[in-house]
Amino acid sequence: MPNGGSDCCGTCWFNHRNHGEAGYAHARSDEPAYCEIRDVEIPNPFWTYCANHPHRSPERNRVPVGPIFVDTRDEGREIWKDCPDTEEVRMGLLKLLARIKEQPQEEYPIGIYRDEVVVWQLGEFREQRATPDLKRIAKFDSRASTGDPFRRSRASLVKAAEVALMKISADAQA
């Protein structure tokens, strides 16, 4: 079966056809792939992704985190469906933002890390309440790292926080 990464909807516990289980046990099921937390049918679940997948959110976060991405056959992941913009989603993202620490955690190394998605999405929402935590994150040591084997640093997160702050600031001045 084709697969653009094991962090796909085809292996997600929020895919209704997987009956709350993560992994490949229901991969050959005839039941349609359907995201329970985003209320959307997933036409190609092994090439569709989001930051709520267990590889990114092992605490089983039911509030949508960022958009749904698709990979058009190894050409890179791109946004397919935007993140819902509700107060519940914004509050969930703000809670995740507040918990981001300078020292990164190990995470599935393909695609965009969840912390970066949280920061980016709050910037896209122009969420003013995110400003204090975004300023905190923008001051992180960009060299803070998980070490080998994948050496995830905070450089992309610091940059995402700076960009989000610019978006929020520009929107406030408009």
C-alpha positions as CSV (number, residue, x, y, z in Angstrom):
1,M,0.0,0.0,0.0
2,P,1.4,3.5,-0.8
3,N,2.5,5.5,2.1
4,G,4.0,9.0,2.4
5,G,4.9,8.5,6.0
6,S,3.5,6.5,8.9
7,D,2.1,9.7,10.5
8,C,-0.8,9.6,8.1
9,C,-4.6,9.5,8.6
10,G,-4.5,5.8,7.6
11,T,-2.8,5.0,10.9
12,C,-4.5,7.6,13.1
13,W,-6.7,6.8,16.1
14,F,-9.0,9.6,15.0
15,N,-9.8,7.9,11.7
16,H,-13.2,6.4,12.4
17,R,-12.4,3.2,10.5
18,N,-9.5,2.5,12.9
19,H,-11.9,2.2,15.8
20,G,-9.8,4.3,18.2
21,E,-6.6,2.4,17.5
22,A,-3.4,3.8,16.0
23,G,-1.5,1.6,13.4
24,Y,-2.2,-0.5,10.4
25,A,-4.6,-3.0,11.8
26,H,-7.6,-1.6,9.8
27,A,-5.7,-0.4,6.8
28,R,-7.5,-2.8,4.4
29,S,-10.9,-2.1,5.8
30,D,-13.6,-1.2,3.2
31,E,-15.0,1.3,5.7
32,P,-14.4,4.9,4.5
33,A,-11.7,6.9,6.2
34,Y,-13.3,9.7,8.2
35,C,-11.7,12.1,10.6
36,E,-13.7,12.2,13.8
37,I,-12.3,15.4,15.2
38,R,-12.5,17.4,12.0
39,D,-15.7,16.0,10.6
40,V,-14.3,15.3,7.2
41,E,-14.0,12.3,4.9
42,I,-10.4,11.5,4.0
43,P,-10.3,10.3,0.4
44,N,-6.6,9.2,0.4
45,P,-5.7,8.4,4.1
46,F,-2.2,7.1,3.5
47,W,-1.2,10.5,1.9
48,T,-3.0,12.8,4.3
49,Y,-1.6,14.2,7.6
50,C,-2.2,16.5,10.5
51,A,-0.6,17.5,13.8
52,N,-3.2,15.5,15.8
53,H,-1.7,12.2,14.7
54,P,-0.3,10.0,17.6
55,H,3.2,10.4,16.3
56,R,2.8,14.2,17.0
57,S,0.2,14.3,19.8
58,P,0.6,11.2,21.9
59,E,-1.8,12.7,24.5
60,R,-4.7,12.1,22.1
61,N,-5.6,15.8,21.7
62,R,-9.1,16.0,20.2
63,V,-8.9,19.7,19.4
64,P,-7.8,20.2,15.8
65,V,-4.2,21.4,15.6
66,G,-3.5,23.2,12.3
67,P,-4.6,22.3,8.9
68,I,-4.9,18.9,7.2
69,F,-2.0,18.3,4.7
70,V,-1.8,16.1,1.7
71,D,1.3,14.8,-0.1
72,T,0.8,14.6,-3.9
73,R,2.9,11.6,-4.4
74,D,6.2,12.6,-2.8
75,E,6.1,16.2,-4.1
76,G,5.9,17.6,-0.5
77,R,3.1,18.2,1.9
78,E,0.7,21.0,1.2
79,I,-2.4,22.3,2.9
80,W,-5.6,20.6,1.9
81,K,-8.1,21.8,4.5
82,D,-7.6,24.8,6.8
83,C,-7.8,24.5,10.5
84,P,-11.3,25.2,11.9
85,D,-11.3,28.7,13.4
86,T,-13.4,28.4,16.6
87,E,-12.9,29.6,20.1
88,E,-12.4,26.0,21.2
89,V,-9.7,25.5,18.7
90,R,-8.0,28.8,19.6
91,M,-8.1,28.0,23.3
92,G,-6.7,24.5,22.6
93,L,-3.8,26.0,20.6
94,L,-3.1,28.6,23.3
95,K,-2.9,25.9,25.9
96,L,-0.4,23.9,23.7
97,L,1.6,27.1,23.0
98,A,1.9,27.8,26.8
99,R,3.4,24.3,27.3
100,I,6.1,24.6,24.6
101,K,9.5,24.4,26.3
102,E,12.9,25.5,25.0
103,Q,14.3,22.0,25.0
104,P,12.6,20.2,22.1
105,Q,11.2,16.7,22.5
106,E,11.8,13.8,20.1
107,E,9.1,13.7,17.4
108,Y,8.4,11.9,14.2
109,P,11.0,13.5,11.8
110,I,9.0,13.8,8.6
111,G,6.7,16.7,8.0
112,I,6.2,19.8,10.2
113,Y,6.6,19.4,14.0
114,R,3.6,20.1,16.1
115,D,5.1,23.0,18.0
116,E,5.7,24.8,14.7
117,V,2.2,24.0,13.5
118,V,0.8,25.5,16.7
119,V,2.8,28.7,16.4
120,W,2.1,29.0,12.7
121,Q,-1.6,28.5,13.1
122,L,-1.9,31.1,15.9
123,G,0.0,33.5,13.5
124,E,-2.5,32.7,10.7
125,F,-5.4,33.4,13.1
126,R,-3.7,36.7,14.1
127,E,-4.4,35.6,17.7
128,Q,-3.5,38.5,20.0
129,R,-3.6,36.3,23.1
130,A,-0.7,34.3,21.8
131,T,1.7,37.3,21.9
132,P,3.3,36.8,25.4
133,D,4.1,33.1,24.7
134,L,5.3,33.9,21.1
135,K,7.7,36.5,22.6
136,R,8.9,33.9,25.1
137,I,9.5,31.3,22.3
138,A,11.2,33.9,20.0
139,K,13.8,34.2,22.7
140,F,14.6,30.5,22.8
141,D,18.1,29.3,22.0
142,S,17.7,28.2,18.4
143,R,20.5,25.7,18.9
144,A,18.6,23.8,21.7
145,S,18.5,20.3,20.3
146,T,17.3,16.8,20.9
147,G,20.7,15.4,19.8
148,D,21.1,12.4,17.5
149,P,19.8,10.6,15.6
150,F,17.5,13.3,14.1
151,R,18.9,16.4,15.8
152,R,15.8,18.5,16.0
153,S,16.7,22.1,17.0
154,R,14.5,25.1,17.9
155,A,15.7,27.2,14.9
156,S,12.5,26.6,12.9
157,L,10.3,27.2,15.9
158,V,12.0,30.5,16.8
159,K,11.6,31.7,13.2
160,A,8.0,30.6,13.2
161,A,7.4,32.6,16.4
162,E,9.0,35.7,14.9
163,V,6.9,35.5,11.8
164,A,3.7,34.9,13.8
165,L,4.5,38.0,15.9
166,M,5.0,40.0,12.8
167,K,1.6,38.9,11.4
168,I,-0.2,39.6,14.7
169,S,1.5,43.0,15.0
170,A,0.7,44.0,11.5
171,D,-2.9,43.0,11.9
172,A,-3.2,45.0,15.2
173,Q,-1.8,48.1,13.4
174,A,-4.2,47.8,10.5
